[in-house]
Amino acid sequence: MTKEGLVRTNENCVGCNKCIGACSCMGAMVAHREPDGRNVIEVDGSKCVACGACFDACEHGAREYVDDTAAFFQALERGEKISVLIAPAFLANYPQEYGSVLGGLKAKGVNRMISVSFGADITTWAYLNYITRYHFLGGISQPCPAVVNYIEHYVPELLPKLMPVQSPMMCAAVYVRKEMHVQDKLAFISPCIAKKDEIESKRGKGLISYNVTFDHLMKYVREHNISGPSCKDEIEYGLGSIYPTPGGLKENIYWFLGEDAYIRQCEGESHMYHYLEKNRKRIAEGSTSYLFIDALNCAQGCLYGTGTEDANNATDDVLMEMMRIKAASKNNDFRSTWSRRLTPAQDPHRRRSGSHLSRDG
């Protein structure tokens, strides 16, 4: 079976071809006849963007993926100094276990614990700053590595339309290195298979060493009874905490600019890539009427990402927890940019960001 790439075929494959029908990446699913005559659909790692569509289509449990969970715990056992960046979706997925899991990781030797919600706040600032300064309109957001992978592989003419701003994970990593002067190896507690590709890409700059997905992490935690006194993440953050929801980036930008600055929201592996293909010429030419396109691979956002647990994906519990986090992020102190009592026009930070922006300038 396939041993290269992030997504792989296991021994459960019966060759039903449903994954081929679900895949948006030409040639990523390859029919192969085994010596015993069985038809097996393998994954070509050079063409796969780790969107997860084949996981959804497969009824036989024939797809699995690799991440760095085992390597992460092995490194801790060796005594390597590691700090963790925590995806905002982790708290929403595990509100009751969050503190004890972080406490268990601390007991294992993890040093600093930083929520990427803070990195998302940096990303929002960078989007506002870049759009305002350069009047860069009609671009495509790039927090989602599967979307970036697809553009790089299949619609490279859209590369100039990618916003030249890193993902919240990378914004957090840069800040941790440059401003907090953390020299430890970094691990990302992640809802996403494809984050491994981003980490290992040129834009990853070697800043992060491990992609530790929720699903594999929590299986390891439960199997090895890892827990400890409750710990919290370290840095205060604002509305960046809602980035994992569909349109989370869009909502952050609307919070500052108001809804007159229209943002096209598009997500879902069964829709996202067809949208890019059908609209590639219009997007490339800059003839859309959008401030930018908020693009995500997963239909329900990173809350229910490709690296999350199936049991959590079956209910709205995660989404409802995120709504509580969102309400807490919008505190009512007038000194806070995120106060619910301020309109975009009332906040000097937002006025400086350019609430007048529109497609026509």
C-alpha positions in Angstrom: 0.0 0.0 0.0 1.0 3.6 -0.4 3.7 4.8 2.1 4.3 8.3 0.8 2.4 11.5 1.4 0.1 12.4 4.3 -3.0 10.5 3.2 -2.6 6.8 2.7 -4.5 3.7 1.8 -4.7 0.8 4.2 -5.6 -2.9 3.9 -9.4 -2.2 4.2 -9.6 -0.9 0.6 -12.0 -2.9 -1.6 -11.5 -0.8 -4.8 -15.1 0.6 -4.9 -13.8 3.8 -6.6 -16.0 6.2 -4.5 -12.9 8.1 -3.5 -12.0 8.8 -7.1 -15.4 10.4 -7.6 -15.0 12.6 -4.5 -11.5 13.7 -5.3 -11.0 17.2 -6.8 -7.3 16.6 -7.7 -6.8 14.9 -11.0 -4.6 11.9 -10.7 -4.4 11.9 -6.9 -6.4 8.7 -6.7 -4.8 5.8 -8.6 -6.5 2.4 -9.3 -3.9 -0.3 -8.8 -4.3 -4.1 -9.1 -2.6 -6.1 -6.4 -0.8 -9.4 -7.2 -3.8 -11.3 -5.7 -6.1 -9.6 -8.3 -7.8 -7.1 -5.9 -8.4 -3.6 -7.1 -7.0 -1.0 -4.7 -7.2 2.8 -4.9 -3.9 4.3 -3.8 -3.0 7.9 -3.1 -0.4 9.8 -5.1 1.1 12.0 -2.4 2.6 14.3 -5.0 -0.9 15.3 -6.3 -2.9 15.0 -3.1 -3.6 18.2 -1.2 -4.9 16.5 2.0 -8.4 17.9 1.6 -10.0 14.9 3.3 -12.7 14.3 0.7 -11.8 10.7 0.3 -12.2 10.1 4.1 -15.8 11.3 3.8 -16.5 9.2 0.7 -14.9 5.9 2.0 -17.3 3.5 3.7 -14.7 0.9 4.5 -12.2 2.8 6.7 -9.6 2.5 4.0 -8.0 5.9 4.4 -5.6 7.0 7.2 -3.2 9.8 7.6 0.2 10.5 9.2 1.2 13.3 11.5 3.9 13.9 14.1 2.1 12.9 17.3 4.4 9.9 18.0 7.5 11.8 17.1 6.4 14.7 19.4 6.0 12.4 22.5 9.3 10.6 21.7 11.1 13.9 21.6 9.6 14.9 25.0 10.8 11.5 26.4 14.3 12.4 25.1 14.1 15.6 27.0 13.9 18.0 24.0 12.7 21.5 24.9 9.4 21.9 23.2 6.7 24.6 23.4 3.2 24.2 21.9 1.1 26.4 19.7 -2.6 25.5 20.3 -5.2 25.9 17.5 -8.3 27.9 18.7 -10.5 24.9 17.8 -8.9 22.7 20.5 -10.6 24.6 23.4 -13.9 24.4 21.5 -13.5 20.6 20.9 -12.4 19.8 24.5 -13.7 22.4 26.9 -13.7 19.9 29.8 -10.4 18.3 29.0 -8.4 21.3 27.8 -6.8 22.2 31.1 -6.0 18.7 32.2 -4.5 17.8 28.8 -2.3 20.9 28.8 -1.3 20.0 32.4 -0.4 16.5 31.3 1.8 17.9 28.5 3.4 20.3 31.0 4.2 17.3 33.2 5.7 15.6 30.2 8.1 18.5 29.7 6.3 21.0 27.4 7.5 24.5 28.2 5.4 27.4 26.9 1.7 27.1 25.8 0.4 29.7 23.4 -3.0 29.9 21.8 -3.0 30.6 18.1 -6.0 32.7 18.7 -3.4 35.4 19.4 -1.7 34.6 16.1 -5.1 35.1 14.4 -5.4 38.5 15.9 -2.0 39.3 14.3 -3.3 37.9 11.0 -6.4 40.2 11.1 -4.2 43.2 11.7 -1.9 42.2 8.8 -4.9 41.8 6.5 -6.3 45.2 7.4 -2.9 46.8 7.1 -2.0 45.3 3.8 -5.4 45.9 2.2 -5.4 49.5 3.4 -1.8 50.3 2.4 -1.7 48.6 -1.0 -5.4 48.6 -1.9 -5.1 44.9 -2.6 -8.6 43.8 -3.5 -10.1 40.6 -4.8 -7.4 38.3 -3.3 -7.7 34.9 -1.7 -7.1 34.3 2.0 -4.4 31.7 2.9 -5.0 30.4 6.4 -6.0 27.1 4.9 -3.0 25.0 3.7 -5.2 22.6 1.6 -6.5 25.6 -0.4 -3.0 26.9 -0.9 -1.8 23.4 -1.9 -4.6 23.2 -4.5 -3.7 26.6 -6.0 0.0 25.7 -6.1 -0.7 22.4 -7.8 -3.8 23.1 -10.1 -4.5 26.8 -10.6 -1.0 28.4 -10.3 -2.3 31.5 -12.2 -4.1 32.4 -8.9 -0.8 32.5 -6.9 -0.5 36.3 -7.2 -4.0 36.6 -5.8 -3.1 34.9 -2.5 -3.0 37.4 0.3 0.7 37.9 1.2 0.0 37.2 4.9 0.8 34.0 6.7 -1.7 31.8 8.5 -2.5 32.4 12.2 -0.3 29.4 13.0 2.7 31.0 11.2 2.0 34.5 12.6 2.0 33.0 16.1 5.2 31.1 15.3 7.0 34.2 14.0 5.9 36.2 17.1 7.0 33.5 19.5 10.4 33.5 17.9 11.0 37.2 17.3 9.2 38.8 20.1 9.1 36.2 22.9 12.5 34.9 22.0 11.4 31.3 22.5 14.1 29.0 21.2 12.4 25.7 21.9 11.2 23.4 19.1 7.5 24.2 18.4 4.6 21.8 18.1 1.2 22.8 16.7 -1.8 21.1 18.3 -3.8 21.0 15.1 -7.2 20.2 13.6 -5.7 19.8 10.2 -3.8 17.1 8.3 -2.6 19.6 5.7 -0.8 21.8 8.2 2.1 19.4 7.9 2.5 20.5 4.3 2.5 24.1 5.4 5.0 23.5 8.2 7.4 21.8 5.8 6.9 24.3 2.9 9.3 27.2 2.2 6.8 29.6 3.8 7.0 27.5 7.0 10.6 28.7 7.3 11.4 25.7 9.6 9.8 27.5 12.5 7.6 24.5 13.6 8.7 20.9 14.0 5.6 18.9 14.8 2.0 18.8 13.5 0.0 17.0 16.3 -3.6 16.5 15.2 -6.5 16.5 17.7 -7.5 12.9 16.8 -4.1 11.3 17.2 -3.2 13.4 20.2 -6.3 12.5 22.1 -6.0 8.8 21.3 -2.4 8.9 22.7 -3.5 10.9 25.7 -6.3 8.4 26.6 -4.1 5.3 25.9 -1.3 6.6 28.1 -3.5 8.3 30.8 -1.8 11.7 30.3 -3.3 14.4 32.5 -2.1 16.9 35.1 -3.1 19.9 37.1 -5.1 22.3 35.0 -3.0 24.6 32.8 -4.0 27.5 30.6 -2.6 29.1 27.5 -0.5 32.1 28.2 -1.3 35.1 26.0 -4.5 37.2 26.0 -6.4 37.2 22.7 -9.5 38.7 21.1 -11.8 37.7 18.2 -9.1 35.7 16.6 -10.5 32.9 18.7 -13.4 32.5 16.2 -11.2 31.9 13.1 -12.0 28.1 13.1 -15.7 28.8 12.3 -16.8 29.1 8.7 -16.3 32.8 7.8 -14.3 33.4 11.0 -11.7 35.6 9.2 -14.5 37.4 7.4 -16.2 38.2 10.7 -13.0 39.6 12.1 -12.6 41.9 9.2 -16.3 43.0 9.4 -15.7 43.8 13.0 -13.3 46.5 12.0 -14.5 47.6 8.6 -18.3 47.0 8.8 -20.2 44.9 6.3 -20.1 47.3 3.4 -16.7 45.8 2.6 -18.1 42.6 1.1 -16.1 39.4 1.5 -16.9 36.3 -0.5 -17.1 33.3 1.9 -16.4 29.9 0.3 -15.7 26.5 1.9 -16.1 22.8 1.6 -13.9 20.3 -0.3 -16.9 19.4 -2.5 -17.4 23.0 -3.4 -14.2 25.1 -2.8 -12.1 23.7 -5.6 -14.9 23.7 -8.2 -15.4 27.3 -7.3 -11.8 28.2 -8.0 -11.8 26.3 -11.3 -15.0 27.9 -12.5 -14.0 31.4 -11.5 -10.2 31.2 -12.1 -10.2 33.7 -15.0 -12.3 36.3 -13.1 -10.3 36.0 -9.9 -7.0 36.2 -11.8 -8.0 39.3 -13.7 -9.2 41.0 -10.5 -12.7 41.5 -11.9 -14.6 40.3 -8.8 -16.4 42.8 -6.6 -15.0 41.3 -3.3 -12.7 42.8 -0.8 -11.2 39.2 -0.8 -12.3 35.6 -0.8 -12.4 33.9 2.6 -11.5 30.3 1.5 -11.6 27.2 3.6 -11.3 23.5 2.7 -13.6 22.2 5.4 -17.3 22.9 5.1 -17.7 23.4 8.9 -14.4 25.2 9.3 -11.4 24.1 11.3 -13.7 23.3 14.2 -14.5 20.1 12.3 -11.2 19.8 10.4 -9.7 16.8 8.8 -7.6 16.0 11.9 -10.4 16.1 14.4 -12.3 13.2 16.0 -15.3 11.8 14.3 -17.2 11.6 17.6 -17.0 15.4 18.0 -18.0 16.0 14.4 -21.4 14.3 14.9 -23.0 17.0 17.1 -23.2 20.8 17.4 -21.5 20.7 20.8 -18.2 22.1 19.4 -20.0 24.9 17.5 -22.0 25.9 20.6 -18.8 26.0 22.7 -17.2 28.2 20.1 -20.2 30.6 20.5 -19.4 30.9 24.2 -15.8 31.6 23.4 -16.8 34.2 20.9 -19.0 36.0 23.5 -16.2 36.0 26.0 -13.8 37.5 23.4 -16.0 40.5 22.9 -15.5 42.0 26.4 -17.4 45.1 27.4 -14.5 47.3 28.5 -14.3 50.4 26.4 -10.5 50.1 26.4 -10.8 46.9 24.5 -10.9 46.8 20.7 -13.2 43.8 20.9 -15.9 45.5 23.1 -19.4 44.7 22.1 -20.4 48.3 23.1 -18.3 49.9 20.3 -19.3 50.2 16.7 -16.6 50.2 14.0 -17.0 54.0 13.8 -16.5 54.5 17.5 -13.2 52.6 17.8 -10.1 54.6 16.8 -8.2 51.4 16.0 -10.9 50.5 13.5 -11.1 54.0 12.0 -7.3 53.9 11.4 -7.8 50.6 9.6 -9.9 52.3 6.9 -13.6 51.5 7.3 -14.3 53.3 4.0 -12.7 50.6 1.9 -14.7 49.4 -1.0 -14.1 47.7 -4.3 -14.1 51.1 -6.0 -11.8 52.7 -3.5 
